[in-house]
Amino acid sequence: MERQYPSDISQQLIDQALEKIKVVFTSKWLKNSLENHIIGILWNRTDFISTLELYTFGRALIIMDNINAQWLKGQIKQIKGNNENRQRGAFFEIIALSYLVHSSYTIIPAPNSQAGFDASLKPSSSNFPETKLSIKNYGRSIHDRKFEEYGSKLEKTIQDSMKKVGLYYAEFFVVFDGSSSLMSEDWENLLLKIPSFIKKFKNANRTHNKIPIPMRFRINNSWFINIHQSSIKQLELHQRVTSYSLIVSAPYHHNEFLNLYEKLDNAHANFTKHSTNLTSNLILIHLPLTISMTQCEKWTKQYFEDNPGALAQIVIFYQCAVTSNLEDSTRYLTHTFHFVQNPYQPLFKQLLYISTPVGVYSTDSIPIQLIDRNNSTLLAPVENYYIYQRGAFYNKLVEIEPGVHEMETKLLAPGVRQFTILEEKGKFLTIGGNFELTDELLIL
């Protein structure tokens, strides 16, 4: 399948970036890493989003190779290694420093063997101090990853249970609202009960029902489960293939903030060793989309309250997301840079210039909403919640006039895909598009 290219960037620029990746990593290494490495997985994909990620990374390689080729070799070695945390850290250091390159200052990456700050920004004007830069990758916490793991188990249980009772279509909305943090026992209880809920829903919605009957269930005042169908969807879907959607949400674990505090503690310890009264101190933190930037700002302000001697003058949170315009269904990268000033330190006086090769900018947290596709209403608040969303809808082939058929395949929402089923003489052919399963970015 041919690679998808965005219309607002020249194919020549993208091909140059892809060629740089191929030269740096070698074709043989990329071919051997197609299934077990982040860059290999992206290289093997041809969808629109993978092209944007590879283009951004390839451009960063070109820029940083000109800044310090030896430093870049050390970062590439980390990326090729087996430690995922170091891989992601190296990806972000390369990309982040490439964003900051400007003629107003010189970027000096710290030696790869040096433990401490990650780069210095030396201004060309004596009016500004040198800046010590600490680059951190927040990374997904064990609680976040566990939520996704159990969400996947729940999805499989729902699929199996629907097939067992002959339920061809249902939509599930599952919320944990217990008084304490979500635990494994809560998940196991849900996995145990969900098959019986599906059976009850199937029995309540026999094929002769003209209007689907939604059903709601509670488990120990902790889980809320809503199972429903859309009468419009019922007409569109193929009844011999299982169609479903699943949204699961739960509040952040009460210890989630410790992941951020660890990064801030580490940066402070290194600034203590390497900075002086004549330097400015900046922390740049890469956030996954599963973590609220607004909440991180609150945690950071609390950290400064609890640690008034922290040397960082400012913390910049960076979060990149695939965002969608609900009005015209266009999708693009949004880069958010959010600044949090330390009230116990002098104002940060260095001028920073940030430039990304593709996408739009924002300084506000990216709004994430769960929208009902049928009436565009907000389903639930998602701020400070872990979210798991998956689904697949299999539509019938539509005959719009004798001998003329219409079919549509698309990504309805992150993790939710729409297919068309062609059926002839009892055989099925599934038609799908070239799009990624979720909007989770692998390196940005």
C-alpha positions in Angstrom: 0.0 0.0 0.0 1.3 3.4 -1.0 2.2 6.0 1.7 -0.3 8.7 2.3 1.1 12.2 2.0 -0.4 15.4 3.5 -1.4 18.0 1.0 0.2 21.0 2.8 3.8 19.7 2.7 5.8 19.0 -0.5 6.4 15.3 -1.1 10.1 16.2 -1.8 10.5 17.5 1.8 8.9 14.4 3.2 11.0 12.1 1.0 14.1 13.8 2.2 13.2 13.2 5.8 12.4 9.6 5.1 15.7 9.1 3.3 17.5 10.6 6.3 15.9 8.0 8.6 16.8 5.2 6.2 20.5 6.4 6.1 20.8 6.8 9.9 19.1 3.5 10.8 19.9 1.6 7.6 17.4 -0.3 5.4 18.4 -3.6 6.9 17.8 -2.5 10.5 14.5 -1.0 9.7 13.4 -4.2 7.9 14.3 -6.3 10.9 12.5 -4.0 13.3 9.1 -3.8 11.6 7.2 -5.5 14.4 9.2 -5.0 17.6 10.5 -1.4 17.6 8.7 2.0 17.6 10.5 3.4 14.5 10.2 0.1 12.7 6.4 0.0 13.4 6.1 3.5 12.1 8.2 2.7 9.0 6.0 -0.2 8.2 2.8 1.8 8.4 1.8 4.0 5.4 -1.1 6.0 6.9 -1.3 9.8 7.1 -0.4 10.0 10.8 2.7 7.8 10.5 3.9 10.0 7.6 3.6 13.1 9.8 5.5 11.4 12.7 8.3 10.1 10.4 8.6 13.5 8.7 8.9 15.3 12.0 11.6 12.9 13.2 13.5 12.9 9.9 13.6 16.6 9.9 14.9 16.6 13.5 17.6 14.2 12.5 18.7 16.5 9.7 18.8 19.5 12.0 20.5 17.8 14.9 23.1 16.1 12.6 24.2 19.6 11.6 24.3 20.8 15.3 26.3 17.9 16.8 26.7 14.7 14.8 28.5 12.8 17.5 25.8 13.6 20.1 23.2 12.4 17.6 25.0 9.1 17.1 24.8 8.5 20.9 21.0 9.2 20.9 20.5 6.8 17.9 22.3 4.1 19.9 19.8 4.6 22.8 16.9 4.4 20.3 18.2 1.1 18.9 18.6 -0.3 22.4 16.1 -2.5 24.3 15.2 0.0 27.0 11.9 1.5 26.1 12.2 4.4 28.5 15.6 5.4 27.1 14.3 5.0 23.6 11.5 7.4 24.2 13.8 9.8 26.0 16.2 9.9 23.1 13.4 10.4 20.6 12.1 13.4 22.5 15.6 14.9 23.1 16.3 14.9 19.4 12.9 16.3 18.4 12.6 18.8 21.2 16.1 20.3 20.6 15.3 20.5 16.8 12.2 22.6 17.7 14.3 25.1 19.7 17.0 25.7 17.1 17.3 29.5 16.3 19.9 32.0 15.3 19.4 34.0 18.6 21.3 31.3 20.6 23.5 28.3 20.2 22.2 24.9 21.3 24.9 22.8 22.9 23.7 19.2 23.7 25.3 17.8 26.8 27.7 14.9 26.3 26.0 11.6 26.1 28.0 10.3 29.0 27.0 13.2 31.2 24.4 12.7 33.9 22.6 16.0 34.6 21.1 18.6 32.3 20.5 17.8 28.7 21.5 20.9 26.8 22.7 24.5 27.2 21.2 27.5 25.3 23.9 30.1 24.9 22.5 33.4 23.7 24.3 35.6 21.2 23.3 38.6 23.2 24.9 39.4 26.6 21.5 40.7 27.7 20.3 37.2 28.4 21.8 34.5 30.6 22.8 31.0 29.6 19.9 28.5 30.0 20.4 24.9 31.4 17.7 22.7 29.8 16.4 19.5 31.4 14.3 17.4 29.0 12.0 14.8 30.5 9.6 12.3 29.1 6.6 11.8 31.4 5.8 8.4 30.0 2.7 6.4 30.7 2.5 5.3 34.3 2.0 1.7 35.4 -1.6 2.7 36.4 -2.3 4.1 32.9 -0.9 1.0 31.2 -2.8 -1.4 33.5 -6.0 0.5 32.6 -5.4 -0.1 28.9 -4.5 -3.7 29.5 -7.8 -4.4 31.3 -9.7 -2.3 28.8 -8.4 -4.7 26.1 -9.5 -7.7 28.1 -13.0 -6.2 28.6 -13.2 -5.5 24.8 -12.4 -9.2 24.1 -14.9 -10.4 26.7 -17.6 -8.2 25.1 -16.9 -9.5 21.6 -16.9 -13.1 22.7 -20.1 -12.7 24.8 -22.0 -10.9 21.9 -21.1 -13.8 19.5 -22.2 -16.4 22.1 -25.7 -14.9 22.5 -26.1 -13.9 18.9 -26.1 -10.1 19.5 -24.9 -8.5 16.3 -24.7 -4.9 17.5 -24.4 -3.0 20.8 -22.6 0.1 22.1 -21.1 0.1 25.6 -20.4 3.0 27.9 -18.6 2.0 31.1 -17.6 4.3 33.9 -15.8 3.6 37.2 -16.9 6.0 39.9 -15.9 4.2 43.1 -14.8 6.0 46.2 -11.2 4.6 45.9 -8.7 4.1 43.0 -9.5 1.4 40.5 -8.0 -1.9 41.5 -7.5 -5.3 39.8 -10.4 -6.8 41.8 -12.7 -4.2 40.4 -11.8 -5.1 36.9 -12.1 -8.8 37.6 -15.6 -8.3 39.0 -16.6 -6.4 35.8 -15.2 -9.1 33.5 -17.2 -11.7 35.5 -20.5 -9.8 35.3 -20.5 -8.3 31.8 -21.5 -11.5 30.0 -24.7 -11.8 32.0 -25.5 -8.1 31.3 -25.1 -8.7 27.6 -27.4 -11.7 27.8 -30.1 -9.6 29.5 -29.7 -6.9 26.9 -30.1 -9.4 24.1 -33.2 -10.9 25.7 -34.7 -7.4 26.1 -34.0 -6.5 22.5 -35.5 -9.2 20.4 -35.5 -8.6 16.6 -39.2 -7.6 16.6 -38.5 -4.6 18.7 -38.8 -1.4 16.6 -37.2 0.9 19.2 -34.1 -0.4 20.9 -34.3 -0.7 24.7 -31.2 0.7 26.5 -30.2 -0.9 29.7 -28.2 0.3 32.7 -26.3 -1.8 35.3 -24.4 -1.1 38.5 -21.8 -3.1 40.2 -21.2 -2.5 43.9 -21.7 1.3 43.5 -18.4 1.4 41.6 -19.1 0.5 38.0 -21.8 2.1 35.9 -22.6 0.2 32.6 -24.8 1.5 29.8 -25.6 -0.8 26.9 -27.7 0.6 24.0 -28.3 0.6 20.3 -29.1 3.2 17.7 -32.2 2.5 15.5 -30.4 4.2 12.6 -27.3 2.0 13.0 -29.5 -1.1 13.1 -30.6 -0.4 9.6 -27.1 0.2 8.3 -25.3 -2.7 9.8 -24.7 -6.2 8.5 -26.5 -8.6 10.9 -24.1 -11.5 10.4 -21.1 -9.7 11.6 -20.6 -8.4 15.2 -20.5 -4.5 15.4 -19.7 -2.8 18.7 -18.2 0.3 20.3 -16.8 0.5 23.8 -15.8 3.5 25.9 -14.4 2.9 29.4 -13.3 5.7 31.7 -12.0 5.9 35.2 -10.4 8.7 37.3 -6.6 8.9 37.6 -5.0 6.7 40.2 -4.5 8.7 43.4 -0.7 8.3 43.0 -0.5 9.4 39.4 1.0 12.7 40.4 4.1 10.9 41.7 5.2 10.2 38.1 5.5 13.9 37.5 7.1 14.6 40.9 9.8 12.1 40.2 10.7 14.0 37.0 10.8 17.4 38.8 12.8 16.0 41.7 15.4 14.5 39.3 15.7 17.8 37.4 16.1 19.8 40.6 18.9 17.5 41.8 20.8 17.9 38.6 20.3 21.7 38.5 21.8 21.8 42.0 24.9 20.2 40.7 25.4 22.1 37.4 23.6 25.5 37.5 24.9 28.8 39.0 23.4 32.1 39.9 24.2 33.3 36.4 22.2 30.6 34.6 18.5 30.2 34.0 16.9 26.7 34.5 14.2 25.3 32.3 12.5 22.0 32.3 10.7 20.7 29.2 8.4 17.7 29.8 6.7 15.6 27.1 3.2 14.5 28.2 1.3 11.5 26.7 -2.2 12.3 25.6 -3.6 10.1 28.4 -2.5 12.7 30.9 -4.3 16.1 31.4 -2.0 19.1 30.9 -4.3 21.1 33.1 -3.9 18.6 35.9 -0.1 18.6 35.5 -0.1 22.4 35.8 -1.9 22.0 39.2 0.5 19.3 40.3 3.5 21.5 39.3 2.2 24.5 41.2 1.7 22.3 44.3 5.2 20.9 43.8 6.6 24.5 43.9 4.6 25.2 47.0 6.0 22.1 48.7 9.5 22.7 47.4 10.1 26.5 47.4 13.9 25.8 46.9 13.4 24.1 43.5 15.8 25.8 41.0 13.7 25.5 37.9 12.4 28.9 36.9 9.9 27.6 34.5 8.4 24.2 33.4 7.2 23.8 29.8 4.7 21.0 29.1 4.6 19.7 25.6 1.8 17.6 24.2 1.1 16.6 20.6 -2.2 15.2 19.5 -4.2 14.3 16.4 -7.1 16.7 16.6 -10.3 16.7 14.7 -12.6 19.5 13.5 -16.1 18.2 14.1 -17.5 20.6 11.5 -15.6 19.4 8.5 -13.9 16.2 9.9 -10.4 17.4 9.0 -7.6 16.0 11.1 -4.2 17.6 11.9 -1.4 17.7 14.5 -1.7 20.2 17.3 1.4 21.0 19.3 0.6 22.4 22.7 3.3 24.2 24.7 2.1 25.3 28.2 4.3 27.3 30.5 4.2 27.1 34.4 6.3 29.7 36.2 8.0 29.0 39.5 6.8 31.8 41.8 9.8 31.3 44.1 12.4 32.0 41.4 13.2 35.1 39.3 11.3 35.4 36.0 12.7 33.4 33.1 14.3 35.9 30.8 15.6 33.9 27.9 13.8 34.3 24.6 12.7 31.0 23.3 11.9 30.3 19.7 9.9 27.1 19.0 9.3 25.8 15.5 7.7 22.5 14.4 7.8 21.3 10.8 4.1 20.5 10.6 0.9 21.2 12.5 -0.7 24.0 14.4 0.2 25.5 17.8 -1.6 26.1 21.0 -0.8 27.2 24.6 -4.0 25.8 26.0 -4.7 22.2 27.0 -6.1 20.2 24.1 -9.8 19.6 24.7 -10.8 15.9 24.7 -14.5 15.1 24.5 -16.6 12.0 24.2 -19.2 12.9 21.7 -22.3 10.9 20.8 -22.1 10.5 17.0 -25.9 10.5 16.7 -26.7 13.8 18.3 -23.3 15.4 19.0 -23.9 15.6 22.7 -21.2 15.4 25.3 -21.4 11.9 26.9 -19.2 12.5 29.9 -16.4 14.7 31.3 -13.0 13.2 30.6 -10.7 15.7 32.4 -8.5 13.7 34.8 -9.8 10.4 33.5 -8.1 7.4 31.8 -10.0 6.6 28.6 -10.2 3.4 26.6 -12.1 3.5 23.3 -12.4 0.8 20.7 -15.0 -0.4 18.2 -15.8 -1.7 14.8 -19.0 -1.2 12.7 -19.6 -3.4 9.7 -22.1 -1.7 7.3 -24.1 -3.4 4.5 -23.4 -2.5 0.9 -25.9 0.2 0.0 -27.6 0.1 -3.4 -28.4 3.8 -4.3 -29.9 2.9 -7.7 -30.2 -0.3 -9.7 -26.8 -1.7 -10.3 -25.0 1.1 -8.4 -23.7 0.5 -4.9 -22.2 2.9 -2.3 -19.8 2.0 0.5 -17.9 4.1 3.0 -14.9 3.2 5.2 -13.5 5.6 7.7 -12.2 6.2 11.2 -15.3 7.3 13.1 -13.4 8.2 16.2 -10.0 7.2 17.7 -10.1 3.4 18.0 -13.5 3.1 16.2 -13.5 2.0 12.6 -16.2 1.6 10.0 -16.0 -1.1 7.3 -18.3 -2.3 4.5 -19.2 -5.9 4.0 -19.5 -7.4 0.6 -21.5 -10.7 0.6 -21.9 -13.0 -2.3 -23.1 -16.6 -2.2 -22.6 -16.8 1.5 -19.0 -15.5 1.4 -17.9 -12.3 3.1 -15.3 -9.7 2.0 -14.5 -6.9 4.4 -13.5 -3.6 2.9 -11.5 -1.2 5.1 -9.4 2.0 4.7 -5.8 2.8 5.3 -6.0 4.4 8.7 -4.4 3.8 12.1 -6.4 2.1 14.8 -6.0 4.9 17.4 -4.8 8.4 17.4 -2.0 7.6 19.9 1.3 9.0 18.5 4.3 6.7 18.9 7.1 9.3 19.1 5.5 12.7 19.3 
